[in-house]
Amino acid sequence: MLHARILYIAALLGALLFHTYYTGWFSWYLLMLAVILPWFSLLCSLRPMLRLRLQADMPSVCRLGEPACLRMGCAEKLRLSPPFRFESVIFDCMGDTACRQRIYLSGSKTAQVELPTHHAGAYVCSLEKGRVYDYLGIFCFPFKLPALGELVVLPEEIPPEEAPSLTQLTARQYRAKPAGGFSETHDLRDYRPGDSMRDIHWKVSAKTDSLIVREPIEPVRSQAILSFDLSGARDTVDRTLGLLQWMSTWLLSQELPHTVCWLDPESFAPQSAQITKLDDLEHLMRQLLHTSLRDGTPSIAHRSFPAADWRYHIGAARAEVDA
């Protein structure tokens, strides 16, 4: 440590100056003590310095606004633990910024760093520049720091002011079920070679005097689009992601697979993700929380989707339904 080294140099110069003007045995003894003391401290500190191990614990997922912290301390409780220091680095993937904090510890003390949870995003945590000192704080050696992970702060689900209508998705056409099998809805057609005898509708066949087969059919699902703008201040992005989370979950609860569309903030290229189950939504949300935001990202609101039967857009200011 710098202050310990400055203090030792001052003490050594004082002992040397004292020996220059006073040549008695005490001044010589004091000078030798000042010269030998750091090496004696290093000799006594060397074993615990080499045994030093740091452990760290942090959550991996939390909700927006929930408290979360990184806790650090010695993995092994040493009788006389040498002092050590390191830096904690928290990198905000969406904001593309890093926060550094220097930490000093010794003995059985522990350190705690509050993790940022006031905005949704992915925060990569790491430890750097580890140094362990002897008991006097004059000599130092690097020591291995544990690898940390990342904290994913999920957005809080925000329902829209008014739930959108799905009436344009109620009229569905039907098609033959590709794999056949069980279906509550059937269509009737003439028998073709290779059809199973179990699928023959015997009553209708008897009336028409020809073999009629029950063919399983399934509804042709309409295409639903969720689009959003990944732009604006962090509070605006938190609201946008919260609306997206709620809307996508709600559509899945209505048994409506859908497509999520947005523009990449770096290349402005259109991006899309198919959401058929909650795992798809979770994967998409993690991808978005790792995306670096950029100023000037255009809106996707005016982009047309001719194949879509229903579209819901989440903008920076408001949300709207487009049939």
Stockholm file with secondary structure:
# STOCKHOLM 1.0

chainA/1-323         MLHARILYIAALLGALLFHTYYTGWFSWYLLMLAVILPWFSLLCSLRPMLRLRLQADMPSVCRLGEPACLRMGCAEKLRLSPPFRFESVIFDCMGDTACRQRIYLSGSKTAQVELPTHHAGAYVCSLEKGRVYDYLGIFCFPFKLPALGELVVLPEEIPPEEAPSLTQLTARQYRAKPAGGFSETHDLRDYRPGDSMRDIHWKVSAKTDSLIVREPIEPVRSQAILSFDLSGARDTVDRTLGLLQWMSTWLLSQELPHTVCWLDPESFAPQSAQITKLDDLEHLMRQLLHTSLRDGTPSIAHRSFPAADWRYHIGAARAEVDA
#=GR chainA/1-323 SS CHHHHHHHHHHHHHHHHHHHHCCSHHHHHHHHHHHHHHHHHHHHHHHHHHHCCEEEECCSEEETTCCCEEEEEESSCCTTCCCEEEEEEEEETTTTEEEEEEEEECTTCEEEEECCCSSCEEEEEEEEEEEEECTTSCCEEECCCCCCCEEEEECCCCCCSSCCCCGGGTCCEEEECTTCCCCSCEEEEECCTTCCGGGBCHHHHHHHTSCEEEEEEEEECCCEEEEECCCSCHHHHHHHHHHHHHHHHHHHHTTCCEEEEEECTTTCCEEEEEESSHHHHHHHHHHHHTSCCCTTCCCSTTCCCTTCSEEEEECSSCEEEEC
#=GC SS_cons         CHHHHHHHHHHHHHHHHHHHHCCSHHHHHHHHHHHHHHHHHHHHHHHHHHHCCEEEECCSEEETTCCCEEEEEESSCCTTCCCEEEEEEEEETTTTEEEEEEEEECTTCEEEEECCCSSCEEEEEEEEEEEEECTTSCCEEECCCCCCCEEEEECCCCCCSSCCCCGGGTCCEEEECTTCCCCSCEEEEECCTTCCGGGBCHHHHHHHTSCEEEEEEEEECCCEEEEECCCSCHHHHHHHHHHHHHHHHHHHHTTCCEEEEEECTTTCCEEEEEESSHHHHHHHHHHHHTSCCCTTCCCSTTCCCTTCSEEEEECSSCEEEEC
//
